[in-house]
Amino acid sequence: MVSDILNNYRLILASASPRRRQLLTEAGLTFISAEVDCDEKWPSELKGREIAEYLANVKADLWNTELSEREILITADTIVWCNDTVIGKPADEDEAAKFLSRLSGCDHEVITGICIKDNNRKHIFSVSTRVTFRVLTGEEIACYVEEYRPFDKAGAYGIQEWIGLVGITRIEGSYYNVVGMPVSEFYTELINFINRRQ
């Protein structure tokens, strides 16, 4: 059961990600779903966590409806950070295969930046999970891309899908962060955010 304190607030999840919506629903949170149009570009000097937090903040700033006293807006952005480079969502099968080839046999970070915003405050934070893939064969990559078509996923993979089950050898940190939302960390930050305004 979620904290009774949340019953006094209307949560707005401004995210197009079906995985985020599913995870927060499974965590027992009641919210309305919305979307914001974001270019997902960032200043070139930003690195890793800074990029994820910047994008979450931009999405919050793009929300153009005034929040009431009892409304809380939630925005998030997940990036894959590998060898000082962002591996984003692939445009097509070729790019998806290329991205997975870069992740094959390597460690990378999955970083989710989150912004929690009410009518006069904003709290931005991020959660990072380190993920290790074994060396993937070209056939495995091609089969996964063809069957699962992971074009809406940062890094071109879903940890909960076949490639994650057979290819990931280790994770350090939140599993659910890699799925799309670090639910435990988010829940804690949300309760603390509300308590600070009491």
Buried (B, 14 or more C-beta within 10 A) or exposed (E): EEEEEBEEBBBBBBBEBEBBBEBBEEBEBEBEBBEBEBEEEBEEEBEBBBBBBBBBBBBBBEBEEEBEEEBBBBBBBBBBBBEEEBBBBBEEBEBBBBBBBBBBEBEBBBBBBBBBBBEEEEBBBBBBBBBBBBEBEEEBBBEBBEEBBBBEBBBBBBBBBBBBEEBBEEBEBBBBBBBBBBBEBBBEBBBEBBEEEE
